[in-house]
Amino acid sequence: MPEINTINILTLSIYRELAEAFIEPVAVEQKDELIIGNTRIVFDIIAGDPSQDPTFEEHIAKADAIAIVVRFLDVLSLDKIKMIYRHLPNELSVPVALFLLRDKGEVDFKISCPSCGQKLWLRDIDLGKRGRCPNCKKPFVILSQPDHLKSQLMLPESVPIIKLVRTETESFRLGIAQLLDAMSVGIKPSTANLTAEALKNATVRVQVQDS
């Protein structure tokens, strides 16, 4: 029987419910664990402000990789995400990735107006167009979720942003494989061709300018 490698992934999020949704494809099989080939992956969840957790440094020390799970990118959510990301040590010897959790069949995503902070729903099909906030009337270029998040956190190229379709086991396994790609643990991503799926709900619809 081949030796089983154990990998500990520190899973960080602004809300515990969001981190639990991230590992939901695992929880239905075996709570907080995932087996890929000869690798056993254990998920260690910390939610909220890391500065308020006296054990945070201990969790960092035993982590083999770090996953930061995000959902919405409005001002309040972004401030909390920034707090988590900036609390990580300046120099880490383990891979870090941000996971954008999206529901199957959704086609838009939430951010805040860069000028006034109004919460907005943006459609994926409008990426690259100029939008106008219905509250302050100021125009802005509609960026993708990953581009918006990357610019807000000033992420280096070494920190990928990975989209996941919530509750889909194949999407989850592929994302985890990407996170651990920098580690020689023998995990092979599936060859399945996953398309990015998006968000559908409504708060305030952004006004898109076609010209």
Stockholm file with secondary structure:
# STOCKHOLM 1.0

chainA/1-211         MPEINTINILTLSIYRELAEAFIEPVAVEQKDELIIGNTRIVFDIIAGDPSQDPTFEEHIAKADAIAIVVRFLDVLSLDKIKMIYRHLPNELSVPVALFLLRDKGEVDFKISCPSCGQKLWLRDIDLGKRGRCPNCKKPFVILSQPDHLKSQLMLPESVPIIKLVRTETESFRLGIAQLLDAMSVGIKPSTANLTAEALKNATVRVQVQDS
#=GR chainA/1-211 SS CCCCEEEEEEEEESSHHHHHHHTHHHHTTSTTEEEETTEEEEEEEEESCGGGCTTHHHHHHHCSEEEEEECCBSHHHHHHHHHHHHTSCSSCSSCEEEEEEECTTBBEEEEECTTTCCEEEEEGGGTTSEEECTTTCCEEECCCHHHHHHHHHTCCTTSCEEEEETTCHHHHHHHHHHHGGGSCSCCCCCCCCCCCCBBCCCSSBCEEECC
#=GC SS_cons         CCCCEEEEEEEEESSHHHHHHHTHHHHTTSTTEEEETTEEEEEEEEESCGGGCTTHHHHHHHCSEEEEEECCBSHHHHHHHHHHHHTSCSSCSSCEEEEEEECTTBBEEEEECTTTCCEEEEEGGGTTSEEECTTTCCEEECCCHHHHHHHHHTCCTTSCEEEEETTCHHHHHHHHHHHGGGSCSCCCCCCCCCCCCBBCCCSSBCEEECC
//
